[in-house]
Amino acid sequence: MTDSEPNDQTRESLPYFDQKIPVSNGLTEFQSFIEQYPGFTLCPYIADKTEEGWDSSTSRVYMNQVIPGFMYVPVNIPKDNQEGLGDFLAALKGVSYVAAVNITQPHKSSPVIRKMFLGDEHSTDNVDTLIKDADGELKPYDLNAPAFVEWYTNEVGSFADKTVILVGVGGVGEPMAKAIAKQAPAELILVDPNDKNYLVEQLREKVSGVRYYPSVSELPVRSASDNMILINAAGKEGAMDNSGVAELLSKYASANNVFVDIRPQLEIEAVEAAKELGWQACYGMNARNDYVLLSGIAKYAALTPPPFEEFQKLVASAS
């Protein structure tokens, strides 16, 4: 796609270019919806969101503006419906027009997905994406964390010898912690209300200075001049900040320190506040995540994705 509006012919192959695609509730609604679009290449986007959460989902918009003949279909599956999740994924196997499946909270790396695609529900490997290979088999990937590290090291700086504080170690934050640990930080501090000591044990071989705290208020006091990277991976859909990030921004304001908020919005209050306090503050990089996914879909389905710069503009206009 280009910056211009699609013509009538192209619009037929981009039916949700300027309207939000409906959310399917589970397998039956998904199957009924896609019957209306024979010949399209599809990528279901599985999550459990409220109506407000789905309404603020930006990928629901821009991913349906990129490639004629391709649709990104949001599917709501409740967190406690693991049987429904398994049935949905099982139904996609062998369906040639489904090129990939994007998976977000609370289903990232769920036991159902790990058992079905890794062969072990207790695996510690993370899965946020399934993409068809040349043989048409859905293969599991952890795309978000490597994309984040690549973006950071290419456009912001190095993690090596830095103190990294990661606030929010859930479906997004956990694989990020694993990817960052490979970059030789001096310290990796994990902050999450849910116990993450098991992750500390996994990462200790890579980072001796890895520690876990259940809240920001329990972090030990350190020098404000530390060469620090603070990452907010809590509340990705723009939830109110009850994570303590604002407290850390005020306490450790320094031009030597970097703050990254991974939420997809174009304007995030915490980022602007960090800039005013003197932090090198950066917005999230969901455009990189989704472009990697889009490239995998295009490769399988022999489609042509737009250049990243054009895709990035669509992401920005939807945010």
N, C-alpha and C positions, 0 to 999 in steps of 0.2 A: 504494500500500500504506500501511497504518497501522502503529502500533507493535504491534498485536495479532497473534497467530498467525493464519494464514489458515484459513478453514473448509474443509470437504471439497471443496466446489465450486471454491473459489478455488485449492485445492492442486492440482487437476487441471491448472490453467493455470499453475501454478508448480511443476513437478515436481521442481525441485532447490532448493526453498526451504530445506530443512534437511539436504541432503546435497550433497557436492561433485559437480559435473557431470563426467563423464569427459573426459579429454583425447583428442582425435582425432589420430592420427599421419598427417598428410597428407590428400590429397583423398579417397581411397577410403574411409578410416575415417570422415571427416566426412560423406560422402554416405550411408553406411550408418547412421550415427547419426541424422541428421536425417530419414531416411525414417520413423522411429518417431513423428515429431511433425508431421504434416501440419497446416497452418493456423497454425503458429507463425511469428512474425517473428523473424529471426535476425541476430546480429552475431558473426561469427567473430573470435576474438582470436588473432592469429598471433605466435608467438614460438619461440625455441629455448631450452628450459630443461631442467635435469636433473629427475629425479623429485622431488628435494627442493625445487627451485625452483618447480615447479608446485604442490607441496603448500603452499608458503608464499604462493602468489599469492592475495591477498585479493579482487581483482576477480572472480575465478572464483566467489566466494561471493556477495558483495553484489549484483553485477549480475544475478544470477538470483533476486533477492528483490524486485524493484522493480515490474515491470509484468506483470500476467497476460497470457499469450499471447506473451511475449517471452522468448527465451533467448540467453544470451551463451556461445558455444561455444569453448573453448580448442582451438587447433590447433597442434601442434608440427611445425615444419618446420626441419630442420637448417640451420645457417648456410651450409654449402657446397652445399646443394641449391637453387641459384638456379633451375634448370629446374623443380623441383617447386613453388617459390614462384610462378613465372610461370604454370604450369599451373593451380594452385589459383585464382589471381586471375582468369585467363581464364574458368574454369568458372563464376565467380560473375556474370559480365556477363550481363545479361538475366534473371537469376533474381529475380523480383519479391519473394519473401519474405526475401531478404537485404537488410536496410536499410542496413547499414554494415559496415565492416571496421576493427577496431582493430589496430594494428601496433606491436609493441615490439621491443626488441633481440633479435637483431642485424639485423633486417630493416627498421628505420626508414630511410627515404630510400635504400633500396638501389638500385643501378643498374637492376634489373628494374622496380621500382616507378616510378622516375623516367622510364624509357623508355616504360612502358605508359600512365602517366597524365599525364605532363608533356611527353612527346614527345622527351625528351632525357636520356639516361642520365648525361650530364655536368652536368646542371643543378645549381645551388647551392641551389635551393629545397628545403625540408625537407617531408617527408610522414610523418605518423604516424597518419593516419586517412583512410578513404574513406567518404563518406556519399552516399546516393542523393539526387539532386535531383528536382524535380517530374516530370521526364521519365523517371525511373527509371535515370539514368546515374550510375555511381559517380564522384564528384568528389573530388580530393585536397585535404587540409587539413593544416595545421600547427596543431593545437589546443593541445598541451601548453604551448608557450612563451608564447603570448598569455594563456592561462589563468593561468599562473604570474605574469606581470607584472601582470595585472589584480588577482589576489589580493594580491600584495605591496603594490601602490600603494594599494589600498582598505583593507587591514587592518594593514599594518606601517608603510609610509612611502614616501619617494621615493628613487629611484636617482640623481637629479640631483646632480651635484657630489660624489658619493661615490666612494670607492675600492672597487671590486667585485672580489673574488677568487673565481673560479669553479673549483672543483676537480672535475675530471671533465668532459671536453668531448666526449663520445661522442654516441650517438643522442638522448639527452635534453639534454645540456649544450650541444651545438652550436646548436640552434635557440634555446635559452635565451640564449646569448651574443648571437645576432643580435637577439633581442627587447630585451634589456637595453641593447644599444648604441644603440638608438633613444631611450632615456630620458635621454640626456646625462650619463652618469657622468663624473667627472673622470678616472678610470682604470678599465680593464677588464683584469684579469690572468687569463690562462688557464693552467691547470695540468693537464697530461695527459701520460702516458708516450709517447703517439703524437704525432708531429709535427703541430702545428696552425698552422704559419707561413702556410699558405695561407689560413686563416681570419683571421689577423691582417691580411693584405693586403686581404681582403674588407671588414673592419670599419674599416680605418684612415680612410676618408672620414667615418665617423660619430663615431669616438672617436680622437683623435690619440694618447691615452695607452693604446693597447691593446698588450699584450705577451704573449708566450708563454714558459713555462718547462716543461721536462719533469718537474720534481719540485718539491715544496715546499721541499726543502733548498737549491734554487738561487735561491729568491726573495731579492732584496736586503733587507737589514734596514731597517725603517722605524719611525717613532715609534709607540709603543703607544697614543698618544692620537688616532691617525688616526680619522676618521669612516669606518669600514670596514663593508662588508657581505661576509661570508664565506658562500659557498654550497657545500654538499657535494652534488654531483651524481654522485658515484662510488658504485658498489655499491648501486644502487637496491633490489635485492631483499634487502638486509640483510647483505651480505657483510662479512667482517672488515675493519676499517679499517686498510689498509696504504697509505692515500693521503696521510698526513701531516697530516690535519685536526686530530688531537689536538695535534700540535705547534704549529700555528697558534693554536688555542684557548688554549693555555697562554701563548704568547708575546705575544699581543695582547689579553689580557683587559681589557675596558673597558666601562663602562656606556653609552658612546657607540657601541659597535659591535654589529652585528646578525649572528647566525648562523642560517642556515636549512639544515635537512637535508631533502631532498625525498623520502626513502624513506617508504614508506606505513605502516610500523609505528606503533602508538600509543605505544610506549615505545622510545626510541632512546637508547642510552647517551651518545652524543656530545652530544645536546641537553641532557640532564640535567647532564652535566659542564660544558657551557657556561654553564648557568644558575648553577651553583655558583661558577663563576669570575667571574661578573658580566656576562656577555653578555646582551643581549636575544635569547633563543634561541627559535626557532619550529620546529614540526614541519612536514612537507610538506603539500601541499594537493591530494592526488590526488582528493579528493572533488569539487573544482572541475573538474578535468580530465574526469572521467568523467560529471559532470552535463552538461557542454557536449555530450559525445558522446551521452548519453541524450536530451537535448533535440532533437538533430538526428535521431535515430532516430524519436522520437515524432512529430516534424513530418512526416517522410516517410510513416510508417505510420499516421497518424491515431490515435495512442495518447496516453494521458494520463500524463505522468510525475508522480511524487510531488513535493510541495514540497521545495525543497533541504534544509530543516531535517530532514525525515524521512529523506531519502536520506543525509544526513550521519551520522545515527544508525546506519543500517545499515552504512555504511562503518566507523564506529568499532567496532561490535560484531564485525565480521569481522576487524579488524586485530590 
